[in-house]
Amino acid sequence: MLLGALSLSAQPRVVEDGFAQLSATEAAKTLSDFRRSGLSSDVCFKFEIVHKPRKGDSSLAVHGTIWATHSAEGSKVRVEIRQADGSMAQAFIAMKADTESTLWRAQAGQAAVSLPTGSLSIPLADGLLLTPFDLHLPFTHWSDTHYVKTDQARGRPVHFFVAKNPAQGEPSFVTFGLDRSYGVLVQAVSMNNQNKSTRTLQVEEFAKTDDQWILGACSVRDESTRDVDLLKITEAAVHLALPAALFDPATLNQAAVAPINFKPL
């Protein structure tokens, strides 16, 4: 009987559509592995964001640059948004570790200030939906996070987790999905305190450059207006060794120097 019980307990739970569900131990490991995962090298991306209203014409593209690194301390990201003339409009630095995340923001020429990561809703530029929250993704490291289910999303098996906002603000919680095969985030749905979805972040495509897979494009949809922002990586430089000073908030008031080895995507 003991052998039979062990055999039964070792079988994965399966929902009606056939997707094996994670045990508590497997879910904890999946989340921990995701939080500890990082880039194989430092990278820098140029990107454009186009606002696409449900009705009417799309906006002119907003341009910017992202620098990213990963170390034993966690992941760090620097983002600069450009004005139409190419000058810096605003910038922020985000840092995430296993149990916490921090965020600094600076307007052009001004000193950086620390911001609460749980309720950051300032648009990256006028007329956009995308905010530093959408690029920083602090919810992936909120302490009150638990596994919900494994289900299909866009034809692929995805592990879904729910993260509760530690701050008194929106979103109240976020349901995010990790691709079962690759362990990367592919979707995140923000919910308000009435349990209604307010915005959805969706990875639209991945891209490969110099044998490294990176984000190719992602979208954010406002669930009330159905307007969408589409962020697309236009150029990428990988296999970099970025200086530590690049991720020092004290440097945010000045535009950073971008690498010269960009490749178009």
Buried (B, 14 or more C-beta within 10 A) or exposed (E): EEEEEEEEEEEEEEEEEEBBBBBEEBBBEBBEEBBEEBBEBBBBBBBBBBBBBEEEEEBEBBBBBBBBBBEEEBBBBBBBBBEEEEEBBBBBBBBBBEEBBBBBBBBBEEEBEEBEBBBBEEBBBEBBBBBBBBBBBBBBBBEEBEBBBBBEBEEEBBBBBBBBBBEEEBBBBBBBBBBBEEEBBBBBBBBBEEEEBBBBBBBBEBBEBEEBEBBBBBBBBBBEEEBBBBBBBBBBBBEBEBBEEBBBBEBBBEBBEBBEEBEEB
